Amino acid sequence: MKTTHIKNYIDFLNESISKDLKNHLDSEYDVKEEYGFYEIKVDDPEKVKKELLKKFESGIMKIDVDGKKLKIFKNDAKFDCVMLYADIEKKVWSDILEPIDEKDLYEDPEGKEEFGKELDPHCTLIFGINSDEEDQEKIIKKLEKYKSIKLEIGKISMFETDKYDVIKIDVKPNKELLEYRKDLIENTKNTQTYPEYTPHMTVAYVNKGKGSKYIKKIKIDELGKNLEFNTIKYSDSNYKKKTIKLK
């Protein structure tokens, strides 16, 4: 089967799963639907969360629990993002990645997205922008007015998702970073998939339960204490990127 046929078939399957998920939620719950997610109220949120992930895993990005509310993020929602880049030497980043065992790396079972080791280190400024081409042009013009930011590097840490662990380097937010993010949140159409902003540079996505063993193994001294982020990339939902050099 040709690559384009495989992609079309996968898209067809995902669309079918998405419809099945929506039909199930509509038949069982009072559903509030927004772009990118569904919200339902249930008596036993953890039980329902497990049931939904088991039955519709490939159609769900993640599920957040807030009291008796579940926020179910759609896996087929199309989002743009804005990322900050610093000039990091390839050897420095290669040394950071070196301790990670290939056998521990998480792979997308559907082959839709690339996980594994992060080969293009960056700090996400905002993810979840819902835009068309006209919106993108306005956002890019806004980004061209931003200036480079010097940010303090924190420690190696990790967080868990429903499907994998994420090994990351913490980045300490400053006033300029938070002002840029606030500007984009308030002046773009967007859906926030994480309630809190914790800036970081992803190192790798590993299988569940494997992340913690790398906290002490990975050394980041070569990065230095501060990095100047002097490049922005706007990536649309089709991974087409616009690069902007900051002054």
C-alpha positions as CSV (number, residue, x, y, z in Angstrom):
1,M,0.0,0.0,0.0
2,K,1.4,3.4,-1.0
3,T,2.3,6.0,1.7
4,T,-0.5,8.3,0.7
5,H,-3.0,5.5,0.8
6,I,-1.8,4.5,4.3
7,K,-2.1,8.1,5.5
8,N,-5.7,8.4,4.0
9,Y,-6.6,5.0,5.6
10,I,-5.3,6.1,9.0
11,D,-7.1,9.5,8.7
12,F,-10.3,7.6,7.9
13,L,-9.9,5.3,11.0
14,N,-9.2,8.3,13.2
15,E,-12.3,10.1,11.9
16,S,-14.4,7.0,12.6
17,I,-13.0,6.7,16.1
18,S,-13.6,10.4,16.7
19,K,-17.2,10.0,15.6
20,D,-17.6,6.9,17.8
21,L,-16.3,8.8,20.8
22,K,-18.7,11.8,20.2
23,N,-21.7,9.5,19.7
24,H,-20.8,7.6,22.9
25,L,-20.5,10.8,25.0
26,D,-23.7,12.3,23.5
27,S,-25.6,9.1,24.4
28,E,-24.3,8.8,28.0
29,Y,-23.6,12.3,29.2
30,D,-24.6,16.0,29.0
31,V,-21.7,17.1,26.9
32,K,-20.2,20.6,26.5
33,E,-18.2,20.7,23.3
34,E,-15.4,23.3,22.5
35,Y,-12.9,23.3,19.7
36,G,-10.3,20.7,20.8
37,F,-12.2,19.1,23.7
38,Y,-15.3,17.7,25.3
39,E,-16.3,18.3,28.9
40,I,-18.6,16.1,30.9
41,K,-19.6,15.8,34.6
42,V,-19.6,12.3,36.2
43,D,-19.9,10.8,39.7
44,D,-16.8,8.6,39.4
45,P,-14.3,10.6,37.1
46,E,-11.3,8.2,37.5
47,K,-13.4,5.2,36.6
48,V,-14.9,6.9,33.6
49,K,-11.5,8.2,32.5
50,K,-10.0,4.7,32.5
51,E,-13.0,3.3,30.6
52,L,-12.8,6.0,27.9
53,L,-9.0,5.6,27.5
54,K,-9.4,1.9,27.1
55,K,-12.2,2.1,24.5
56,F,-11.2,5.2,22.6
57,E,-7.5,5.6,23.3
58,S,-6.4,6.5,19.8
59,G,-9.1,9.2,19.5
60,I,-8.1,10.9,22.8
61,M,-5.0,13.2,23.3
62,K,-5.5,13.2,27.1
63,I,-8.1,13.5,29.8
64,D,-7.9,16.1,32.7
65,V,-9.8,15.5,35.9
66,D,-11.2,18.6,37.8
67,G,-13.4,17.5,40.7
68,K,-16.2,15.6,39.0
69,K,-15.6,17.1,35.6
70,L,-13.6,15.4,32.8
71,K,-12.1,17.4,30.0
72,I,-11.4,15.1,27.1
73,F,-9.0,16.5,24.5
74,K,-9.6,15.3,20.9
75,N,-6.7,13.6,19.2
76,D,-7.7,14.9,15.8
77,A,-7.9,18.6,16.7
78,K,-5.6,20.7,14.6
79,F,-3.4,23.1,16.6
80,D,-0.6,25.5,15.7
81,C,2.2,26.3,18.1
82,V,4.9,28.9,18.7
83,M,8.4,27.7,19.9
84,L,11.5,29.5,21.1
85,Y,15.0,28.3,20.1
86,A,18.5,29.0,21.5
87,D,21.8,28.3,19.7
88,I,22.8,25.0,21.3
89,E,25.8,23.2,19.9
90,K,24.9,19.8,18.4
91,K,27.6,18.0,20.4
92,V,26.2,19.5,23.7
93,W,22.7,18.3,22.9
94,S,24.0,14.9,21.7
95,D,25.8,14.4,25.0
96,I,22.5,15.2,26.9
97,L,20.6,12.5,24.8
98,E,23.4,9.9,25.0
99,P,22.4,8.2,28.3
100,I,18.9,7.3,27.1
101,D,18.4,3.7,26.2
102,E,16.8,3.2,22.8
103,K,14.7,0.4,24.3
104,D,13.0,2.8,26.6
105,L,11.8,5.3,24.0
106,Y,8.1,5.6,23.4
107,E,6.8,5.1,19.9
108,D,3.3,6.2,18.6
109,P,1.5,2.9,18.0
110,E,-0.2,4.4,15.0
111,G,2.9,6.0,13.6
112,K,1.2,9.4,13.3
113,E,3.5,11.4,15.4
114,E,7.2,11.4,16.2
115,F,8.2,10.8,19.8
116,G,11.5,9.2,21.0
117,K,14.4,11.6,21.5
118,E,13.9,15.3,20.9
119,L,16.4,16.2,18.1
120,D,15.3,19.8,17.8
121,P,15.5,21.3,21.3
122,H,13.1,24.2,22.0
123,C,10.9,25.8,24.6
124,T,7.2,26.0,23.6
125,L,5.7,29.5,24.1
126,I,2.2,28.5,23.3
127,F,0.5,25.4,21.9
128,G,-3.2,25.1,20.9
129,I,-3.7,28.0,18.5
130,N,-6.7,27.5,16.3
131,S,-6.1,29.5,13.1
132,D,-6.6,29.9,9.4
133,E,-4.1,31.4,7.0
134,E,-5.3,35.0,7.6
135,D,-4.9,34.5,11.3
136,Q,-1.4,33.1,10.9
137,E,-0.2,36.1,8.9
138,K,-1.3,38.4,11.7
139,I,0.3,36.3,14.4
140,I,3.6,36.1,12.5
141,K,3.6,39.9,12.1
142,K,3.1,40.1,15.9
143,L,6.0,37.7,16.5
144,E,8.3,39.7,14.3
145,K,8.1,42.5,16.9
146,Y,9.3,40.3,19.8
147,K,12.9,40.5,21.1
148,S,15.2,37.7,22.1
149,I,14.9,36.5,25.7
150,K,17.6,35.3,28.1
151,L,16.2,32.5,30.3
152,E,17.7,30.6,33.3
153,I,18.0,26.9,32.9
154,G,16.7,24.7,35.8
155,K,17.1,21.0,36.5
156,I,16.3,17.8,34.8
157,S,12.8,16.6,35.7
158,M,9.9,14.6,34.2
159,F,6.2,14.4,34.0
160,E,3.8,11.6,33.3
161,T,1.0,11.4,30.8
162,D,-1.6,8.7,30.3
163,K,0.6,7.1,27.7
164,Y,4.3,7.9,28.3
165,D,6.8,9.8,30.5
166,V,8.4,13.0,29.3
167,I,12.0,13.8,30.4
168,K,12.6,17.6,30.3
169,I,14.9,20.4,31.2
170,D,13.1,23.0,33.3
171,V,13.3,26.6,32.1
172,K,12.6,29.4,34.6
173,P,10.0,31.9,33.3
174,N,10.7,35.6,33.5
175,K,8.6,38.7,33.0
176,E,9.3,38.9,29.2
177,L,8.4,35.3,28.6
178,L,5.1,35.5,30.5
179,E,4.2,38.7,28.8
180,Y,4.7,37.2,25.3
181,R,2.6,34.2,26.3
182,K,-0.2,36.4,27.7
183,D,-0.2,38.4,24.6
184,L,-0.7,35.3,22.4
185,I,-3.3,33.8,24.7
186,E,-5.4,37.0,24.8
187,N,-5.0,37.8,21.1
188,T,-5.4,34.5,19.3
189,K,-8.1,31.9,19.1
190,N,-6.6,29.0,21.2
191,T,-7.4,25.9,23.3
192,Q,-5.1,25.3,26.2
193,T,-4.5,21.6,26.8
194,Y,-2.6,22.1,30.0
195,P,-3.9,24.2,32.9
196,E,-0.5,25.5,34.0
197,Y,2.4,26.8,31.9
198,T,5.6,25.1,32.9
199,P,8.2,26.2,30.3
200,H,10.8,23.5,29.5
201,M,12.9,21.8,26.8
202,T,11.8,18.3,26.1
203,V,14.7,15.8,26.1
204,A,12.8,12.5,25.3
205,Y,9.5,10.7,25.4
206,V,10.0,7.3,27.1
207,N,7.7,4.4,28.0
208,K,5.6,4.8,31.2
209,G,7.6,4.1,34.3
210,K,11.0,4.7,32.6
211,G,11.4,8.4,33.1
212,S,12.5,8.6,36.7
213,K,15.7,6.6,36.2
214,Y,17.1,9.3,33.9
215,I,16.8,12.2,36.3
216,K,20.3,11.6,37.7
217,K,21.8,10.0,34.6
218,I,21.4,13.0,32.3
219,K,23.9,15.9,32.8
220,I,23.2,19.4,31.6
221,D,26.2,21.3,32.9
222,E,27.4,22.0,29.3
223,L,24.3,24.0,28.6
224,G,25.4,26.7,31.1
225,K,23.2,28.5,33.5
226,N,21.5,30.8,31.0
227,L,20.4,30.5,27.4
228,E,19.5,33.3,25.0
229,F,16.5,32.3,22.9
230,N,16.9,34.3,19.8
231,T,14.7,32.4,17.3
232,I,11.0,31.8,17.1
233,K,9.3,29.2,14.9
234,Y,5.6,29.3,14.1
235,S,4.5,25.7,13.3
236,D,1.0,25.2,11.8
237,S,-1.0,22.0,12.3
238,N,0.6,20.5,9.1
239,Y,4.1,21.1,10.6
240,K,4.9,23.8,8.1
241,K,7.2,26.2,9.9
242,K,8.0,29.9,9.6
243,T,11.3,30.9,11.2
244,I,11.7,34.4,12.7
245,K,15.1,35.7,14.0
246,L,14.7,37.9,17.1
247,K,16.8,41.0,17.7
